[in-house]
Amino acid sequence: MPLAFPADLTVMSTFEWKDEYSVGYIAIDSQHRRLFELADKLHAAMAAGKAKDVLSRTLSDLINYTQAHFATEERLMQQHEYPDYPAHKQAHDKLTSQVVQFQKEFEAGRTTVSIQLIQFLKNWLVHHIGHTDKKIATYLAEKAA
């Protein structure tokens, strides 16, 4: 399944964490920051023309950490009976499937880490954290009140 890249592929310099991405949960915000750091590391390796093995390791690190982060979020949603859990998990599963498929294609030499992939990851992170994950934080805050 190919990744769906946005039509507007403006080149960004880095994955920069902004306070506006904060969802208000220290552990989750810390994990989100780490995702930005790993994505930035992948971008830097690509931009520097690093060898395939460096890109492969960096991509694997990003995928593994993303999966661990998703598991943390999913446990939190289940513990608090988050009503949009099924849709949120589906979004996690879809991204994981797409990126793992990309990794297989990359390892087989059928694709490269490109600015389109980097932009796709950035757009996904910003949208998912800024919109979807913030809904969890809002729900948990309301539930606690």
C-alpha positions in Angstrom: 0.0 0.0 0.0 1.7 3.2 -1.1 1.9 6.2 1.1 -0.5 9.0 0.1 1.5 12.1 -0.2 -0.1 15.6 0.1 -0.3 17.6 -3.1 1.5 20.6 -1.5 5.0 19.3 -0.8 6.6 22.4 0.7 10.1 21.5 2.0 10.6 22.0 5.7 14.0 22.3 7.4 13.3 20.3 10.5 10.8 18.7 12.7 10.4 21.3 15.4 8.3 20.7 18.5 6.0 23.6 19.3 4.2 24.1 22.6 0.9 24.2 20.7 1.3 20.5 20.1 1.2 19.8 23.8 -1.7 17.7 24.9 -1.1 18.4 28.6 0.0 15.0 29.7 3.7 15.0 30.5 4.4 11.4 29.5 2.6 11.7 26.2 4.1 15.1 25.4 7.5 13.7 26.1 6.9 10.8 23.8 5.6 13.2 21.1 8.7 15.3 21.4 10.8 12.1 21.0 8.9 11.2 17.8 9.7 14.7 16.4 13.4 14.1 17.3 13.5 10.8 15.6 11.7 12.1 12.5 14.1 15.0 12.4 17.0 12.6 12.6 15.6 10.7 9.7 15.3 13.9 7.7 18.8 15.0 8.6 20.2 11.6 7.5 18.3 11.8 4.2 19.3 15.4 3.6 23.0 14.6 4.2 22.8 11.7 1.8 23.7 9.1 4.4 24.1 5.5 3.4 21.2 3.1 3.2 22.2 1.4 6.4 22.1 4.6 8.4 18.7 5.5 6.9 17.5 2.0 7.6 18.5 2.1 11.3 17.0 5.5 11.7 13.8 4.5 10.1 13.6 1.4 12.2 14.1 3.4 15.4 11.3 5.8 14.4 8.9 2.9 13.6 9.7 1.0 16.8 9.3 4.1 19.0 6.1 5.0 17.2 4.7 1.6 17.9 5.6 1.8 21.6 4.1 5.3 21.8 0.9 4.1 20.2 0.6 1.3 22.7 1.0 3.8 25.5 -1.8 6.0 24.1 -4.0 3.0 23.4 -3.7 1.8 27.0 -4.5 5.2 28.3 -7.6 5.4 26.1 -8.8 2.0 27.2 -8.2 2.6 30.9 -10.4 5.7 30.7 -13.0 4.3 28.3 -12.3 6.9 25.6 -15.3 6.8 23.3 -13.4 7.4 20.1 -10.8 4.7 20.8 -11.8 2.5 17.9 -11.3 5.3 15.3 -8.1 6.5 17.0 -6.6 2.9 17.1 -7.6 2.6 13.4 -5.6 5.7 12.6 -2.6 4.3 14.5 -2.9 0.9 12.7 -3.2 2.6 9.3 0.0 4.7 9.8 1.9 1.7 11.2 0.9 -0.4 8.3 1.9 2.3 5.7 5.2 3.0 7.3 6.1 -0.7 7.8 5.2 -1.3 4.1 7.4 1.6 3.1 10.2 0.1 5.2 9.9 -3.2 3.4 10.0 -1.4 0.0 13.1 0.6 1.2 14.9 -2.5 2.4 14.2 -4.3 -0.9 15.6 -1.3 -2.8 12.3 -0.4 -4.5 12.0 3.1 -2.9 14.1 5.7 -1.2 13.7 8.0 1.8 12.5 11.2 0.1 11.3 14.6 1.0 7.8 13.4 0.1 8.0 10.7 2.9 9.4 13.3 5.3 6.7 15.7 4.5 4.1 13.0 4.9 5.4 12.1 8.3 5.5 15.7 9.4 2.0 16.4 8.2 0.7 13.2 10.0 2.4 14.0 13.2 1.3 17.6 13.3 -2.3 16.7 12.4 -2.6 13.7 14.6 -1.1 15.3 17.7 -2.6 18.7 17.1 -6.1 17.4 16.5 -6.7 13.7 17.3 -4.5 13.4 20.4 -5.8 16.7 21.8 -9.3 15.2 21.8 -8.1 12.6 24.2 -6.6 15.2 26.5 -9.9 17.2 26.4 -11.9 14.1 27.2 -9.6 13.1 30.1 -9.7 16.6 31.5 -13.5 16.7 31.3 -13.8 13.3 32.9 -11.5 14.3 35.8 -13.5 17.5 36.5 
